[in-house]
Amino acid sequence: MKQISKKIRNTLFRAMVSMLLIFGLLSGAATASDNISPEADAVLKAMSDFIGQAKAFSADADIDFEVVSQSGQKFQLSSSGTILMNRPSNFYITRKGMFADMAFIYDGSTLTLHGKGINAYAQLNVHGNTDDAILAYEMETGVPAPGADLLLNNAYEIMSSDVLEGMYIGKAVVGGYTCHHLAFREAETDWQLWVRDGNMPLPMKYVITTKWHTAAPQYEIRFRNWDTNPSISPEQFKFTPPSDAVKLEKIVLSDTGELLSEKEGN
């Protein structure tokens, strides 16, 4: 009797697979968009298109970065920052907190990291656009720039590329704005995104969870004071080092993202 039941299950399984193939549901490997619900996909793409097409924009941000001690205690390190983007090839980004007081300046040919806390700076020659400068920073340091993927010319392509599952959660209020809440799963991380509802689909909150590390630390950034028509001067993207600042030969970052002096980096 068990053998007959097994044969029936196998027959039904083969019939089901055949039907799925006929209707194209098992036609090949799933693409990123196949793994994302239509609602979440539409919102993510709308945000990417809006940001990508904006020639210039600015925003303030509050950032929380969690670290876990050897005893398992979780600490949340808070900082604030500013973003000024002027495409195709300029940006000025700052971050200031307990362990970091940094400025990232790109003028179209040179990317400067200015560690104000240690009165030192390092530079990379990068000829290209703002995407090229962000990529050069990540390749040089070996450290991804959390939140920077939202600023890319085609954020949708980058952010959706490794998604295993994406879903639309519903509407929530962030910073006084009604937002679409999206949730995504990848192999190493989960991330959530809150995108403003309406004709200005701007990111308002972004949370990345490193799920396989002890206590699943999170990185969270909340945006505020968005301006898609900021007043810009070319002088804002020119870096003039302080007279007593030290120029570093290489870029070495601490665990909290602060630029280290050559003595500290050795």
C-alpha positions in Angstrom: 0.0 0.0 0.0 2.8 2.4 0.8 4.5 1.6 -2.5 1.3 2.3 -4.4 0.9 5.7 -2.6 4.5 6.6 -3.4 3.9 5.8 -7.1 0.7 8.0 -7.1 2.6 10.9 -5.5 5.4 10.6 -8.0 2.9 10.5 -10.9 1.1 13.6 -9.5 4.5 15.4 -9.0 5.5 14.7 -12.6 2.2 15.9 -13.9 2.4 19.1 -11.9 5.9 19.8 -13.2 4.7 19.2 -16.7 1.9 21.7 -16.2 4.3 24.3 -14.8 6.6 23.9 -17.7 3.7 24.3 -20.2 2.7 27.6 -18.6 6.3 28.8 -18.4 6.4 28.9 -14.6 9.6 26.8 -14.5 11.1 28.2 -17.7 14.5 29.1 -16.2 16.3 30.8 -13.4 14.4 33.7 -11.8 15.5 37.2 -12.4 15.7 39.7 -9.6 12.4 41.2 -10.5 10.8 37.8 -10.4 11.6 37.6 -6.7 10.1 41.0 -5.9 6.4 41.6 -5.5 5.0 43.9 -8.3 4.1 46.5 -5.7 7.6 46.6 -4.1 9.3 46.4 -7.5 7.3 49.4 -8.8 8.1 51.6 -5.7 11.8 50.7 -5.7 12.1 51.5 -9.4 10.1 54.8 -9.0 12.5 55.8 -6.3 15.6 54.9 -8.4 14.3 56.7 -11.4 13.5 59.8 -9.4 16.9 60.0 -7.7 18.7 59.0 -10.9 17.1 61.7 -13.0 17.7 64.5 -10.4 20.6 66.6 -11.5 21.1 68.0 -8.0 19.7 67.3 -4.6 20.6 67.7 -0.9 19.4 66.1 2.3 20.3 65.7 6.0 20.6 62.3 7.6 20.6 60.7 11.0 22.6 57.5 11.2 22.6 54.7 13.7 25.3 52.0 13.5 25.2 49.0 15.8 28.3 47.2 17.1 28.4 44.1 19.3 30.9 43.6 22.1 32.7 40.2 22.7 30.3 39.6 25.6 27.3 40.0 23.2 26.2 43.4 24.4 24.9 45.6 21.5 25.7 49.3 21.3 24.2 51.8 19.0 26.5 54.6 17.7 24.7 57.6 16.4 25.9 60.3 14.0 24.4 62.8 11.6 25.4 63.8 8.1 24.6 65.9 5.1 24.5 65.1 1.4 24.9 67.5 -1.5 24.9 65.9 -4.9 25.5 67.8 -8.2 25.6 65.4 -11.1 27.3 64.3 -13.1 30.6 64.7 -11.2 30.4 66.5 -7.8 29.3 65.7 -4.3 30.0 66.8 -0.8 29.0 64.4 2.0 29.7 64.7 5.7 29.2 62.5 8.7 29.8 63.5 12.4 29.4 61.4 15.5 31.2 60.0 18.5 34.0 58.3 16.6 33.8 60.0 13.2 34.0 63.5 11.8 34.5 63.0 8.1 33.9 64.8 4.8 33.9 63.2 1.4 34.4 65.7 -1.4 34.5 64.9 -5.1 35.3 67.5 -7.7 35.2 65.3 -10.9 38.8 64.3 -10.8 39.8 63.9 -7.1 38.0 62.2 -4.3 39.1 63.5 -0.9 38.4 61.9 2.5 39.0 64.5 5.2 39.2 63.2 8.7 38.6 66.3 10.7 39.1 64.5 14.0 42.7 63.6 13.2 43.3 66.6 11.0 44.3 64.5 8.1 43.2 63.7 4.6 43.7 61.2 1.8 42.9 61.5 -1.9 42.2 59.3 -4.9 42.4 60.3 -8.5 39.0 59.4 -10.0 38.1 60.8 -13.4 34.4 60.1 -14.1 31.0 60.6 -12.4 29.7 60.4 -8.9 29.1 56.6 -9.3 32.7 56.1 -10.3 33.8 58.0 -7.1 31.7 55.9 -4.8 32.9 52.7 -6.5 36.6 53.9 -6.2 36.1 54.5 -2.5 34.7 51.0 -1.9 37.4 49.3 -4.0 40.2 51.2 -2.3 39.0 50.7 1.3 37.3 47.3 0.8 34.4 48.7 2.8 30.9 49.2 1.3 29.5 52.7 1.9 26.1 51.9 3.5 23.4 54.1 2.1 25.5 55.2 -0.9 23.6 52.7 -3.2 20.6 55.0 -2.8 22.6 57.8 -4.5 23.6 55.9 -7.6 22.4 56.8 -11.1 20.7 53.4 -11.3 20.0 52.4 -7.7 17.4 49.9 -8.9 19.8 47.8 -10.8 22.3 47.6 -8.0 19.9 47.1 -5.1 17.8 44.5 -6.8 20.6 42.4 -8.2 21.1 40.0 -5.2 17.5 40.0 -3.8 16.1 36.6 -3.0 12.7 38.0 -1.9 11.1 41.4 -1.9 7.8 42.3 -0.5 5.5 45.3 0.0 4.6 45.7 3.7 2.2 48.6 3.5 2.1 52.3 4.4 3.7 53.9 7.3 4.6 57.5 8.5 8.3 58.5 8.6 9.4 62.1 9.3 5.8 63.2 9.0 5.4 61.8 5.4 3.3 58.8 4.4 5.7 56.2 3.0 5.6 52.8 1.3 7.4 50.2 3.5 9.4 47.6 1.5 11.3 44.6 2.8 14.0 42.6 1.0 16.0 39.5 1.8 19.5 38.6 0.5 21.9 35.8 1.4 23.9 37.8 4.0 21.6 40.7 4.8 18.0 41.8 5.1 17.1 45.4 4.3 14.1 47.6 4.5 13.3 50.8 2.7 10.6 53.5 3.3 9.9 55.6 0.2 7.8 58.7 0.3 4.4 58.4 -1.3 3.3 60.8 -4.1 5.1 62.4 -7.0 8.4 62.7 -5.1 9.3 59.1 -4.2 12.3 59.9 -2.0 13.9 57.5 0.4 13.1 58.4 4.0 14.5 55.5 6.0 16.8 52.6 5.1 17.7 49.7 7.5 20.3 47.0 6.8 20.4 44.0 9.1 23.5 41.7 9.0 21.5 38.7 10.0 24.2 36.0 10.4 26.4 38.0 12.8 26.0 37.8 16.5 23.0 39.8 17.7 22.2 40.8 14.0 23.6 44.3 14.1 21.8 47.0 12.0 22.7 50.1 10.1 19.9 52.7 9.9 19.7 55.9 8.1 16.8 58.4 8.2 16.7 61.2 5.7 15.2 64.6 6.2 15.1 68.1 4.7 15.2 66.8 1.1 15.8 69.6 -1.5 15.7 68.7 -5.2 16.6 72.3 -6.2 19.4 73.3 -3.9 21.6 76.4 -4.2 25.0 75.2 -5.4 28.3 76.9 -5.9 31.3 75.2 -7.6 33.4 76.3 -4.6 31.5 73.8 -2.4 33.3 70.9 -4.1 36.8 72.3 -3.9 38.9 71.0 -1.0 41.6 73.2 0.5 43.4 71.4 3.3 44.0 73.2 6.5 47.5 74.6 6.8 48.5 72.0 9.5 46.6 69.0 8.0 48.6 65.8 7.3 48.2 64.2 3.9 48.0 60.4 4.2 49.6 58.1 1.6 46.9 55.5 1.9 43.3 55.2 3.1 42.8 53.1 6.2 39.5 53.1 8.1 38.6 52.1 11.6 35.7 49.7 12.3 33.4 52.7 12.8 34.4 54.2 9.4 36.8 56.9 10.7 39.9 57.7 8.7 43.0 56.5 10.6 46.4 58.3 10.7 49.4 56.4 9.2 50.5 55.6 12.8 47.1 54.2 13.7 46.7 52.3 10.4 50.0 50.4 10.8 
